[in-house]
Amino acid sequence: MGFTRAELETFRDAVVTDLVEPGLKLLFVGINPGLWTAATNTHFAHPGNRFYPALLRAGIIDRPIDRGAGMTDDDRRHLVERGIGITNLVARATPRASELSAAELRAGGERLERFVAGHRPRVVAVAGITAYRSAFRCPKAVIGRQPDDVAGAELWVVPNPSGLNAHETTDSLAHAYRAPAEAAGLI
């Protein structure tokens, strides 16, 4: 599946459906949907994104997910049956997360607290240290388990799986994602 730049632009500011069901153990939180994600209604969907390959390599999921084509209902069921959910700090789709304002990220952090309080996951893993620092006003935060919980859930910050985050590999992402999955009881 492919899209032209013009086709992708039609998805600017679109909202992607949260992937969340009862029995949530581990909630992954992206920064905001990219245009490819919005076009396929699949979180972390860009073909260059390493999120699903990292989950597979970490043993969090047990089969590949073809994110570029969009998730099937079976793919979604596989994730939610394992207790995995996905949402974003900011709901609107943009070509790059750098288009978001600090105020949008802070509002996203507040929305995430309410979301977590309502869905009660054991663990929350925010994918992106820079966005986390802004959203939660923690300018010195580092990757890993955070000292404070969010609405009663353990809070972790993990590296962003975007292909734009060039210093991370699928292996390093898998290692980083495995720790919150273990804390959530998925591994």
C-alpha positions in Angstrom: 0.0 0.0 0.0 1.3 3.4 -0.8 0.1 7.0 -0.7 1.0 10.1 -2.6 2.0 13.2 -0.6 -1.2 14.8 -1.7 -3.3 11.8 -0.5 -1.5 11.9 2.8 -2.0 15.6 3.2 -5.8 15.0 3.2 -5.3 13.3 6.6 -3.8 16.3 8.3 -5.6 16.9 11.7 -7.5 13.5 11.4 -7.9 11.5 14.6 -7.0 7.9 14.9 -9.1 5.6 17.0 -7.5 4.5 20.3 -6.8 0.8 20.6 -8.0 0.0 24.1 -10.3 -2.6 25.6 -11.1 -4.0 29.1 -8.2 -6.0 30.5 -5.6 -3.4 29.6 -2.2 -4.1 31.1 0.2 -2.1 29.1 -0.7 1.2 27.4 1.7 2.5 24.8 1.4 6.3 24.2 2.7 7.8 21.0 3.3 11.5 20.5 0.6 12.0 17.9 -0.5 10.2 14.7 1.5 10.7 11.6 -0.3 11.0 8.3 0.2 7.4 7.3 -1.2 6.3 10.6 -4.2 8.5 10.0 -4.6 7.1 6.5 -4.6 3.5 7.7 -6.2 4.1 11.2 -3.3 2.1 12.6 -1.0 3.5 15.3 2.7 3.5 14.4 1.8 2.6 10.8 4.5 4.2 8.7 6.5 1.4 6.9 9.7 2.8 8.4 8.4 2.8 12.0 10.0 0.0 14.1 7.3 -0.3 16.8 5.7 -3.6 15.8 9.0 -5.2 14.8 10.4 -4.2 18.2 7.4 -5.7 20.0 7.9 -8.9 18.1 11.6 -9.0 18.8 11.0 -8.3 22.5 8.5 -11.2 22.8 5.6 -8.9 23.6 3.7 -10.1 20.5 4.1 -13.5 18.9 3.5 -12.7 15.2 4.3 -9.9 12.8 1.9 -7.0 12.1 2.1 -5.4 8.7 1.7 -1.8 9.9 2.1 -0.2 6.5 -1.0 -1.9 5.1 -3.0 -1.1 8.2 -4.0 -3.5 11.0 -6.5 -6.2 10.4 -9.3 -6.9 12.9 -7.3 -10.1 13.8 -4.2 -7.9 14.5 -6.2 -5.6 16.8 -7.7 -8.6 18.6 -4.2 -10.1 19.1 -3.0 -6.9 20.8 -6.0 -6.3 23.0 -6.2 -10.0 24.0 -2.6 -9.7 25.2 -3.6 -6.6 27.3 -1.9 -4.1 25.0 -3.5 -0.7 24.2 -2.3 2.3 22.2 -3.2 6.0 22.4 -1.4 9.3 21.7 -0.6 12.4 23.8 -2.1 14.6 21.0 -4.9 13.2 18.9 -4.5 15.2 15.7 -2.4 13.9 12.8 0.6 15.9 11.5 3.4 15.1 9.1 5.9 15.6 12.0 5.5 15.7 15.8 7.6 18.9 15.7 4.5 20.7 14.4 2.9 20.4 17.9 3.0 23.2 20.3 4.2 22.9 23.9 0.6 23.8 25.0 -0.8 20.9 22.9 1.6 18.5 24.5 0.8 19.8 28.1 -2.9 19.4 27.3 -2.1 15.9 26.0 -0.4 15.1 29.3 -3.5 16.2 31.2 -5.8 14.2 28.9 -3.6 11.1 29.3 -3.9 11.3 33.1 -7.7 11.2 32.7 -7.5 8.4 30.1 -5.3 6.3 32.4 -7.6 6.9 35.3 -10.6 5.7 33.2 -8.9 2.6 31.7 -6.6 1.6 34.6 -3.7 -0.1 32.9 -0.9 -1.5 35.1 1.8 0.3 33.1 2.0 3.3 30.8 4.9 3.6 28.3 5.3 7.0 26.6 7.2 6.7 23.4 9.3 9.8 23.1 11.4 11.5 25.7 11.2 15.0 24.3 7.4 15.0 24.1 7.2 13.5 27.6 9.4 16.2 29.1 7.1 18.9 27.6 3.8 17.1 28.3 4.6 16.4 31.9 6.9 19.4 32.6 9.8 17.2 33.5 12.7 18.8 31.6 15.3 16.5 33.2 13.5 13.2 32.7 15.4 10.3 31.2 14.4 7.1 29.4 13.1 4.3 31.7 10.9 4.0 34.8 9.8 7.4 36.0 9.7 8.2 39.8 6.1 9.1 39.7 3.1 7.1 38.6 0.3 8.4 36.4 -3.2 7.9 37.8 -2.0 4.8 39.7 -0.1 3.2 36.8 3.6 2.7 36.6 5.0 5.3 34.2 7.8 4.5 31.8 9.4 6.6 29.0 10.7 4.5 26.1 12.4 5.6 22.9 10.3 6.8 19.9 10.2 4.0 17.2 10.0 6.5 14.3 12.5 6.0 11.6 13.5 9.6 12.2 14.9 8.5 15.5 18.0 7.2 13.7 20.2 6.4 16.7 17.7 3.6 17.9 17.6 0.2 16.3 14.9 -2.5 16.3 17.1 -4.3 18.9 17.6 -1.3 21.2 13.8 -0.6 21.0 13.0 -4.2 21.8 15.2 -4.0 24.8 13.6 -0.7 26.0 10.0 -2.0 25.4 10.6 -5.3 27.2 11.1 -3.7 30.6 7.6 -2.1 30.8 6.1 -5.2 29.3 7.7 -7.3 32.1 6.4 -4.8 34.7 2.9 -5.2 33.2 3.1 -9.0 33.4 3.1 -9.6 29.7 6.4 -11.4 29.7 
